[in-house]
Amino acid sequence: MPQLPDITRRDTPAVVADILSALKRWNVEPVSFKAQVDIQHEGDRPKAMYLVKTGWVYSYALLADGQRQILFLHQAGDIAGLADFAVEQVSCSMRSLGECVVLPIPNAATTTAEFLTPDIVTYLLRKSAQMQSILMRTLIAVGRMEARHRIVWLILMLQDRLSHSGVGRPFVEIPFNQSEIGDLIGLTNVSVSKMLCQLSDEGYIERKGSKILIRRRADMQRMINYEPMGFSANPPTGPVATRKSAARLHGSATL
C-alpha cells in the first residue's frame, strides 16, 4: 500500500483547528472507506462535500461503451465534490482508491456564516483554484501529448502535489496501478508499461515497486516544457488574519 498523505501534515494547524471546530458544530464525524468503494454515484443528488482526511479518493465517469475515465485524484486536504456545489445532480462518481477517511461537509453547512469563516473561505477558494489548475494541465496532457509525454507529465505532477515545496523529494509514490494510470491519462495498460520501461532504460527514472525515483527531473521538464505547480501549503494571510491565526494556535486541535 502506498504511503498515504494526511491532512494534519499538509495544512496549517490554525486552518485544521478552524475546520475541526466548524465540523464539530455540525456533528460531522469521520467516515472510513475500504479500498475501491463508491462514495457517491454520478446522477445522485448532492448531499455533502468530502474533506479527505487520509488516503486517496478519485472522481470518475463511465462512458457509453463501458470505459472509465478517471477525472481527478483527491489527496488529503482536498475537497472532493467541490465542483458539484449548488447543482441538482452530481457530475461524476467518487471512489476510494485505497483505505481512506473523509469528513462529509453537509451542503447545508456551506451556506451559513458560522461555517464560512474567513480562513475556511480562503481554504475553499485555494483548493478550488488548485483543482482548476490541475484539471487544465490534465486537459493539455491528455488532449495534445503523445503517450511518453503523458507519463512524464503524470510523474512530475504527482511529485509536485505530494511535496509541500513542489520539488522537495527525488521520488514519487504512484497510488494508481497501471490500469488506473491509463484511465487517468487515456492510455492502455500496455502503453503505460512500455513508456515506464523506456523512461527507466533511458535513465530518467528508476522504478522501485510503487515508488519512482526521479533521476533527471530537469531533462523531463524540458522534454514537455513543464512548469512546476508550486502550490503553497499555506494560504496568503494579512496582518489581521495572522494575528487571529496566532491566537488560535494556543488552543488548536488536530483532525
N, C-alpha and C positions, 0 to 999 in steps of 0.2 A: 504494500500500500504506500503510495507517495506520501511524503511529509506534508501534512496539511497546514495551511496558514490559520491563524487565529486572530480574530478582531482585536483582542486585548494586546497583541503585539504589533498592530498595524496602525492604530489611531491614538490620538492624544487622550490621556486619562480624563481630561475635562469633558471632551465630547462623549466618551464612553459613559461617564457618570451622568451627563445630561440625558442621554438616550435611555439609560437604565432607569433613571428617575421618571421619565415620561412614560415608559412602558409599564412601570410598576403601578402608576395611577390608573392604567387601563387593564390591570391584572393580566398582562401578557406574560406567558410562561414559555421557556424554550421548548421547541419540538424537535425530537430526534428522528432521523430517517436512516434506514439501511440503504445500501448501495442499490442504484437503479430502481428507485421508487418514484412514481409520479407524484408531484406535489400539487400540480394543477393541470387541467387539460384545456387545449385550445377550444374556445367557444363557451367556457364556463363564465358565469357572472363573477366579476372580480370582488373578492371579499377582503383581501389584505395584500399588502406588500410584504416581502420577506427579507429581513436583515440577516444575512448569512453570518453566523457566529463562528462556526468552524466548518472546514471541509469545502467541497465544491458543489455547485448547482449549475445545471446548464439549461438554457431555453432552446426549444427546437420546434420544428414544424414537419409534418408528414406531407409529402407531395402526392399528387393524384395516382402516380404509379407505385406508391408504397415506399419510395426512397425517403430517407430522413435528411433534413438539413439542420445541422446544429447552428444556432444563431449567435449565441453568446455564452461565454464561460464566466460564471459569477464566483468570485473568491470571497474569503472572509472580509467583511466590511462593506461588501456591495449590497445594493438593494435590488433584489430580484423582483420583477414585476413593476418596477417604477415606470416603465414605458406604458403600462396599461392603466395608469391613474386616470380616473374620470371617464372611462369608456363603458359601454354596455356589455361587451364580451371581450375576454382576454384574447390577445392576438396569437399566442403560441402556448405550447405546453412547457412544463418545467419539471425537471427530474434531478434527483440526487445522483452525482457521479460516483462517489463513494459514500461512506458513512458521513453524515453531516448533521449539524444542529442549526436551526433557523429560529428567528424570532418573528412571528407574524404580527405585522403592524396593521391593526384594523383600519379600513378606509375611513370609518367614522372619526378616528383619532386625527387623521391628517388634515382635517378641516377645522380643527379647534386651536384657539390661541394658546391654550395651556400646553399643547403638544408642540406647536410650531414656534419654539423659542428661536432667537437669532442664531444660536450655534447649530441647532438642528436644521434650520432652513439652509444655512450655509453648507452644512454637510450634505443635504439632499441635492442642492444645486451642484456641488462639486462632483458628487457621484454621477449625476445626470450628464454633466459635461464630459467626464471621463468615459462614460459609456458611449456617448456620441462620437468622441474622438476615435475610440477603438473600432466602432462599427464602420466609420468612414474608411479607416485603414483596411479593415477586413474586406469591404466592398472593392477597393482598389486591387487588393491581393487576389481575391477570387475572380474578379471580373477581367483583369488585364495581365496577370503574371503567369508565366509558364510554371510547370509543376515544381521544378527545382527551386525557383524563387519563392514560391508559396511556402515551401518547407523552411527556407531560410527566414522568411518573414515571421512565421509562426514561432520559431525558436527565439528570435530576437524580441518579439512582442511578449512572449511569456517571461523571458528573463527580465524585461522592463517591469512587468506587472508584479513579479514576485520580489522585486528589490525595491527598498524604500528610496534609493538614490538613482534607480534606473539601470546602472551597470555595475552594481556593487559586488555581484557574485559571478565567478567564472563558470558556473554551471547552472543548469535549469532542470527541474524535475518535471517531466511531462505527465500530467494527470490522466491523459487520454491513452487508450490503446490505439493501434494503427487504424483500425476500422473507424473509430470515433474521430481521429485526426482527419481522415478522408471525408467524413460527414461535415466537418467544420470548414475545410478549405476546398471541397469539391474535387477530391481525387479518389482513385480506387485504392484499396488496401495494398495491391501490388505496387502501384506507383509510389505510395508513401514509403514502403520498404526499400524500393530501388533508390529513391532520392536520398534517403538517410544513409544507405550504404555508400553511395557515391561521395557524399559530403564527408563521411568518415574516412574513406580511402584517400581522399584528396587532402586530408589533414585539417579540414575546417572544424570538425567536431570529433569527439571521442565518446562512444556510447558505453554506458555502464548501467545496464538494466534500464530502469525508467529515467535515470539521470543522463543528461547530455553535457559533457564538458566542452565549453566553447573555447577553442584554441586560437581562432583567427577572427575575432569579432570585427575588427576594423575592416578586414577584407570582405566579410559578409555584409557589412553595412554598405560598402562601396558597390558591391555586386548588385544590390537592389535599390541603391540611393535611399537608404533607410535613415530616418531621423529619430533618435531616441525620444521616448514619450516624456520622460522627466516628470512624472506625476509626483507631487509632494504629498507626504503623509499627513501634513498639517494644513488646514485652511488658512488663508491670509487673515490676519487679525489687526485691528487698530488698537489705539491706546485703551479705549473703553473696554473692548472685548478682552484684551489682555489682562486688565485688572480683574474683570469678572472671572475669567478662567483661573487666574492665580488664586483667588479667594476660594473657588470651588474645589481646588485640588486638595485642600486640607481635609475635606470630607469625602473625597471621591471614592467610588467603589468600582469594582471590575465586573464585567459580564461573565 
